Amino acid sequence: MKAIVQRRYGPPGALALEDVQTPVPGPGEVLVRVRAASIFAGDLHVLRGRPRVMRMSTGLRRPKKAIPGMDLAGVVESVGPGVDRLRPGDEVFGWAPGTLAEYACGPADRFERKPDRLSFEQAAAAPEAGVTAIQGLRDHGRVAAGQSVMVIGASGGVGTFAIQVAKALGASVTAVCSTGNVEQARAIGADEVIDYTTNDPTATGRRYDVIFQVAGTAKPWRLRRLLNRDGALVLCSGDGRMSGIDRIALGTLTYAFASQRLGVFVTNEDRPGLVALRELIDAGAVTPVVERTFPLEAAADAFRQLEAGHARGKLVITV
């Protein structure tokens, strides 16, 4: 099969299209014919091997997994022993290792049937970003109807889902983004939009029940000033001098004795998250925002655009 392969850490130019062996599903696994895959900041960190501490898990000198990518949408090609929920021919979306390839293989419990109303490209944009938004707002922010939510970094993959998820939970949403993304934020449901290039979002004088920081480098102590007494700051941003680790550490100290809560989490990539996401999509409450698609052979260009920043939704690679 054709696949994008990464033999070393480095820039997008380190990626190459090669012929590799098609994986075979083992017990509890499914083999999926990939129709589309999306990339996100985590893929970029693995490509560069930064921060270096992450190489303890991804490989010290070179990536342990040669094929990048995790999100996908496609058609089940075959199933391994013990899999009875999915069958060949089923259209699915979810997670697997090495999705920038013609085929990808992973545990069956990391896939769910693709929402009928979505194209493969839209569905491939949904798993990581959509589930991150749900877990951040619903589980860690505990967003409830009637509350106010600020989404910082509202134009990227997670941010565009976060606006829609917060609205689906019954909250009013203030989106923070750059000038070029103001209209997009309004179009997908934001009640108010702050253009951070012309206005300081931490100096509005308003208070919020939940702040979901998806991007940006605003210090936790500054954001605390914008929270109601029992509000919550939820961090999932990798921006910062140490890929956000410095801000997370500072936030932990800042909120240790505060009445407000701090939520820091790593996305739990499980089927219940996909089921919750699919329900929101099927209900018409959430629609993935796809900025641009690339053919498999142009995957390096997709990574270059992702690295350039200021994404408007998700970047998708078609296979």
N, C-alpha and C positions, 0 to 999 in steps of 0.2 A: 504494500500500500504506500501511497504518498503521505509524507508527514513533514512538518517543520521540526528541525532538529537543532538542539543547542548543545554543543560539545564543550563550551567553556563559558565562564562568566564574562560579560562585556556588554557592549552597546547592541542595538538592534541588528547591526551588521554581522553579529555572531550567529544569527539564525540562517539556516539553509534548508532548502527543500530536498529531501532525499527519499529513496526507496527503503522501507524498513519492513520487518516481518509483521503481519497482521496478528494481533493478540487473540488468544483463545480463552473463552470464559471458563472459569473454574466453578466450584460449588458456590451457589448463592450469587453468581455474577451474571451479567448480561453483556453481550457485544452489540454495540450500537453503530449503525451506519450514520456517521456525522453529516448533517446537512448544514449546520451553522454552529459557530462557537463564538464566544465573546471573551474579551480580555479586560482585566481590571488592574488596579494598582499593585495588588499582590503578585501578579504575574511579572510586572515590571521589576519589583524588588528581587524576585528570583532570577530574572534575566541578568541583572546587574550584580547580584550577590551582595546586596546592601540592605540594611546594615550587616556588617560582617558577622555579627553574632548569630544571624539566622543560618549561616553556613553549617552550624553545628547540626542542623536537621536536614538541610538541603544538599549538603556535600561540601567538604572543606576546600578541595582544590578545583572541583568541577561539579556540575549538577548531577545528583544521583539519578534524576529522571531526565532523560534526554529530550523528551517531547513536552513542550510547555502547554499551558492551557488547562482549564478546569470546567468552565461552564459549557454546556452544549444543548442542542436540540437535534433530534434525528429519529431514525426508525430502527427498532430492535431487529437485529440480524439473526441472532441465535441466543439461547439461554443455557446456563450451566445447570448441573444437577441441583435439585431442591428449589428451583425457581418456578412458581406456578401463578404468580400474580401478573406477570408480563409474558407476552408471547411474541414470536416473530411477526413483524408487520405492525406492531403497536407504535404509534408516534409518541415520543417521550421528550421530556426535558429534565435537566438535573446536572449532576456533577460526576466527573470521572477524571482520572489522571491522564494527561496527554491528549487533550481534545483537539489540538491543531493538527488533525490527521483525518484520513478518510474513515478510519474506524477507531473507536475507543471502548475500553472494557472497564467495568466497575461494578461494585456491589449493587444488587437490585434495589436495596432500600435507600439508595441515593438518587432514584429516578421516580418520576411521576408522569402520568399521561399528560401530553401537551394540551393546553387549552385550545379548544376548537377555533376560537375567535382570533388566535394569533398565528402569524406566519412563523416559519422555522426561525427566521432572523429575529423576530421579536421575542420568541420563546427563548432563544439562546441568550438574549440580553437579560433575562429575568432572574435566574437562580440565585447567584451570590448577592447581587445588589438588592433584589427584592426581599430576600429572606433577612439580610442584614437590616434593612429598614424596619421590617416587622419586629424582629427581635429587639432592636434598639428602642423603638417607640413603645411597643406593646408590653414587652417583658421587662425591660430595664427602665424605661421612662414611665411606665404605667399610665400611659395617656388615656384619658377618659373623656367622654362627651362633655362639651362645654368648656374644656380647658384651652389654654393658649400655648402654641408651640412655635419656637423659632428654629428654622433649619439653616445652619450656616454651611454653605457649600451646596446650594440647592440646584445647581445646574448639571452636576455630574451624574454618574450612574446611580449611586445610592441616594443622592439628593433628590433626583426626580421621582424616585420611588417614595422617598420619605414624605414629600409634599402630599402625594396621593394617599399614602397609608394613614397619615395623620388626619386628613380630611375624612377618610373612611371610618376612622375611630371617633369622629364627631368633634374634632378640635378645630379651632381657627388657626391659620398658619401664616406666619411671617417668614418669607424666604429671603435669604441673603445671597446675592450673586453679583456678577459684574454687569456692566451696561448692556452688553450684547445678549444677555440671557434673561433680561427682565420680562420681556413679552412671553417667552417660553414658560417662565415660572407662573405667570398669571394664567396662561392658557391651560395649564394642568391643575389649576385649582388654588393657587396661593391667594389668600385674602389681602395680603399686603406684601410688597416687595421693596427691599432696601438695596440700593446700588452701592456696594461698599467702595466703589471708586470715587464716589462723590459724597457719601455720607458714612460716618462712623457708626456701625450697628450697635456699638457698646455705649453710645451716647444719646440714645433715643429718649431716655427717661421712662420708657415702658418696662413692665415686668411680665415675666412669662412663667408658666407652670413647668414647662420642659424646654430645654435648649438641646438640640441634637447637633453636635459639631461634627460634620462630615469632612470638612476641609478648613483650611485657614490656620493661623498660628496665634489666635487670640488667647491670652493667658487665662487659666481657669479662675484666678481671683478676680479678673475683670468681668468675666461672664457671670460670676456669682452675684454681682451687683444687679444683674438683670433678672434674677430669679425671685419668685415669691418666696415667702418664708419657708414653705415646705416643698419648694420646687426641686427639680432634678436636672443636672447636667449630664448628658450621655455623650461619651467620647468614642468615636471610631475613626478619627482622623490620623493619618500617617504623616502629616506635615510637621516639620520641625527639624532642628539641627541633628537630632538623633532619631529621625523617622517617627517623631511623636512620643518616643519613650520619655524624653525629658519633661514634656508637658503632662503626661500621665502621672509621672512621679510627683510633680509639683501639685497636680490636682488632688492626689491622694492626701498630701500633707495639708493642703488648703481646706479640704472638706472633712478632715478627720474629726473636728470638733464643731462642725457647723450644723445648723438645722436642716440645710439643704442636703440632698443626696448626690453622690457622684456614681455614675454607672460607666464602667469600663468593661468591654467584653470582646470576645473573639466569636465570630459567627459560628453557630452550631449547624453544620451542613447535614441535616437529617431530613427524612421524608415528611415528618409533621410540619416542618417549615415550608416545604414545597406544597403540601396540601393546603395550608393556610393561604399561601400566595396564589395558588390556583383558584381558590374560592373567591378571592378578591378580584382576580382577573375575570373569572366567569361572570361575576356580578356586574362587571363593567366599571368597578370602582378604581381599577388600576390598569394602566396600559403602558408597556415599556416604551421609552423614548430612545430611538436609534438614531445616532448622528450620521453614521456613515458605515457602509459595508466595503469589505476588501476581499478579493479572491485569495485563496490559500497561498498562492505563490507570492503575494504581496503582504504577507503577515508582518514582515519587518517594517513596512511603511505604517501599518497600524500601530506598532509599538512606538515608532517615532512620533506619531501624532499624540498618542497617549502620554508620552514623556514630555511633550511640549506643554501639556497642561491645558486648562480652560476647556475641558470637554463639555459637550452639550448632549448629555445622555450617554449611551453606550456605543462602543466601536465593535462591530461584528465582522467575523471572517466567515465567508461562505465556502463550502467544500463541495 
